């Protein structure tokens, strides 16, 4: 089990929700033009733009790939450790599996390099091409051998919820390897129901899709099949906190639902993890009441603009108890990522 050294620099948080974007991308396999394959503009004044299908996707800064820049921001925010994961649009689920495997390996290698450069400040949650289970298992083994703590996966894989049985072989292997699973929204459902500009995808559709993904894990009885699997959901578990009372009532009302679930939804929910990224103290308290004080962890969405820039203060605003704050900002993430703390520097 990896060891984490608590530092005496005032940095006390572990951020489980942080993204990486490489400074460049290789050409698509075979040198062909491939729909969905990313590229990067030249870096100008520490900024560059990710381009997909000849359209600007997101302009980012060099904190996405420069360890020193990330660490400076971590020190300012009081973050000791970041769990690095791919920007979700780099999952590549929608491209050819061979090409997606090539892309995810490149991104994972960038994460591995940052881990090395970070000298203990970073851990890895890599990507895998989940449209191909066999390839995903191979890459999972590779990154775990590189010292990663687990993987980040999408809330759906080309519209298929993660609770679908076709993903069981992957989750079985993750459980066997002790790999943590962090679920992030990607290409969410419901975009046709939104009225307004494109950022509403992140603002409204992301938490909706995450909530549906978490619900699919419950209704698919995933953790009864893989009881040692550690699985967390971004954006405070999305809408699950609101859906859960209805799901619980449905379990009591509909015999078919009660027969389908091995345990009540509220019981299953307390085996899941969630992050703190909800932007509201009352909502964070509700998230903790749903998942439990031992299952909620700091998450910011660093380094993107739409993030929690003061995550420790967000926890402090919601909870006065020091023990609760310690669990949410530090201790729960150690358990989720299977990292052992030591005070020996």
N, C-alpha and C positions, 0 to 999 in steps of 0.2 A: 504494500500500500504506500503511495507517495506521501511524503511528509511536507507540511506547510509550516513555515517559521513565522510566527506572529512578530511583526516588526515594531520597534519602539519609536516610530516616526509619526504617530498620530493617525496612521492609516488603518482603519479597523473594518472596512467593508469588503465583502466578496461579491462582485457583480457578475451574475450568471448570464446576463443578456447583453452581449457586446458583439459587434460585427466587424468582419474583416473584408476588405476588397483589395485584391492585388493591384500593384501599380501598373501592371500590363498583363495581357493575356496572350497565349500562343495562338497561332492560326488553328482553325478547325482541322481535324484529322483529314489527311488527303489534300489539304490546301483548298478545299472546296468552300463555296459560300453556303453557310448553313443557317437556316432560319432559327433565331433564338440564341445564336452564339454571340457572346459579348466581346467588345473591344474597348479600348481606352484612348481618349485623346491625350495629347502631350500635356505634361504637368506644367502649369503656368502659375506662378505665385502660390505654390503649394496646393493648387486645386487642379482637378481633372474631371472629365465627364465620362461616365460609363455610357456606351452606345450599344444599342441592341436593334438589329434590323434597320440600320441607318438612321435611327431616331435617338436623340438624347434620352437616356433613362434617368440618370441622377448625377448631379454634380456633387463631388465629394472633396474632402481635403486629405492631406497626407497622413492624418491621424489614422486613416484606414489601413496604412501599411508601414508606418514608421514607429518602431518600438519606443524610441526616446520621446517622441511627441505624445504618445499615449500615456506614458508613465508620468510626464509632467501634468497632464490633465487628471490622472488618477490621484496624484499627490494633492492637488488642489481640492478634489472632491472627497478625499478621505478614503479612497479605495485602495486596498492592499493588493487584491488579486482580481483580474478579469478572466472570465471564461470566454475564449475567442471562438466565434462561429461564423460561417459564411453569411454574407448578405443573402437573403432568401432567393432573390432572383438568380442567384448563381447555383441553385440546386440542379437546374438543367433537366428536370423531370420531363419536359415537353420536347426534348430533342432526342435524336437517336441514342440508344443506350451506350453504344461504344463511344460516341462523342461525349456523352454526359460523364462517362467514367473518366475520360481524358480531362475534362474540365474540373471535376471534383478533385481529382488527384492533384492538379495544379494548385487549386485553392488550398487544399489540405497541406501541401508542401509549403505554401506561404505561411500558413498558421504555424507549422512546425518550426520554420525559421524564426518567426516572431517569438515563439516559446523559448528558443535558444538564446535569442538576443535579450529577452526580458529578464533573464537571470532570476527566475523564480516568481516573477510578477504575473505570469500568464499560464493558464492551462488551456487545453484544446478540446473543443467539441466540433468535430469535423462534419463534412457532408458526405452523403452516399447517394448513388443513382437508384433511388428506390423503385423506378419503373422496371428495374431488373433485380430481382431478389438475390440471385446468385452473385452478380457483380457487387451488389451492396455488401454482402457478407464478406467477400474477399477484401474489399476496401476497409470494412470495419476492422477486420483482423490486422490489416496493414497499419492503420492509424493507432490502434491500441498498442501495437508493438513499438510505435514511435513515441509512446508515452502520453497519448491523448487520454482524457477521462471519459469520452463518450462521443455522441453525435448530436447534431441538430437535424431535425427532419421537419418537413412541411405539415401543415394542418390537414392537407389533402394531397394526394398524388394523382394529378390529372383528373380531379373530381372524385376520386375514390377516398372515402374517409379512412383514417388510420386504424379504426377499430375493425375494419374488414378482415375476415380470416385469411385472405391471401397474403397478409403481411406477418402472419404468425411465425413462419420460419425465421424471419429477420429478428423479431422480438425474442424468440427463443435463443438465438445466438447472442444477442445483446445481453440477455440475462445470464447466459453461461459465462460470458467474458466479463461480467460486472460493469458493463458500459452504461453510463447515464444517458438518458434520452431527453433532449430539450425540444419541445414542439413549438414551432413558430408559424404564424400565418403566412400563407403564400397563395397568390392568385385566387382570392376568396370568392365564395358564392355571394350572390345578391347585388353585384355591381349594377345590374340593370334596374335596381330599385332605388338607387341613390340619385338625388337631385342636387347638382352642384359640381364644383371643380374636382379634378383628379385626386388631390390629396385626401378626399373623403375615403378613398380606398384604405389608407392607413388609419384614418381617424375612426371610421365606423365599421367598415367591412372586415378589417383584420380581427377585432375582438369578437365579432359575430362568428367568423369561421373557426377561431380558436375554441369558442364555446361549443360549437357543434362537434369539433374534433374530440374534445374532452368528453362530451356526452356519448360519442360513439365508442370510446374506450370503456365507459361504464356499461352501456347497453350491449356491448360485445363481450362483456365479462373478461376483459383482457388480463386483469391482474389476478383473477382466480386461476387462469391458465398459467400465468408467469408471476407468481407471488413475490419474487425477489427483484422484479424489474423496477427500476427507479425512473419515473417518467414525470416531466415537469412541463407546464404550459405557460407560454408567454402572456403578457398583457393581463396579469392577474387571473389567468384562466378564462379570459374573455367573458362571454355572457353566461358562463356556466353558473355563476352565483345566482343569477336571476332565473335560469332554467331549472335549477335543481329542485326548488319547492314544487314546481309543476310535475317534474319527473317523479318525485317522491309520492305526490298525490296520485299520479297515474299508476304507480306501482301498487298502491292500496285499492285503486278503483277497478282496474282492468285485469282480469284473471290471466289473459294472454301475456301481459307485461310482467306480472308477478312470476309466471311460470318461466319466462325467458331469462330473468335475472337471477343469479345465484344468491345475491345479497341485495338489500335495499340500496338505492342509489346514494343516499347520504353516507352510508357506511363505506361504499366503494370510493366516494369522492375524497375521503380522508386518507386514502392511500396515495393520492396524487399530490404532486408538488405544483406550486404556482409562483410567479414572481410578483414583485410589488408595484409594477408599472401601471398604476391606475389613476395617478394625478389627483387624488382626493383622499383625505383622511378617513371619512366615513366609509367610503368604498373599500379602502384597505382593511378597515376593521371587519367589514363584511366578508372579504376574501379570507381573512384569518379565521373567522367563525365557521366558514364552509370547509376549508382545507385543514385547519388546525395550526396551532402555534409552532408545531415542529415541521411544517411542510411549506412555509412561505419564505422566499428568499429574495434578496435584493436584485433588482433588474432595472436597467436604465435605457437600453437601446443606443448606447454610445457606439459610434461617434456622430450619429445623425442629429440634425437640428431638432427633430420632434422626439425629444427624450426627457427624462428626469435628470436635470442638471445638479440637483441637490438631494440625492437619494437618502443620505443619512438623516437629513432634516425632515424628509417626508415620513420616515419611520418614527422619528421623534415626535412629530406633530400628531401622529395617530395613537401612540402608546407612551405612557409615562413610566411604565415598569422597566427597569434596567434589564432584567432577565429576558423579557420579551424582545426588547430591542436587540440584545445580543444574539438571540436565536435568529431573528429575521435578517440581521445584517451580516452575520458571520457563521454561526454554528450550524444552521440548517444546510447551508451550502457545502460545508465539509462533509456532511452525511450524504447529501445528494451525489456529490462527485467522488465519494469514497476517498477522501484525502484526510490523512491523520495530522492533527496539530501537534507541534512540539514547541516548547519554550526554549530549547537549546539552539542558540544562534550559531 
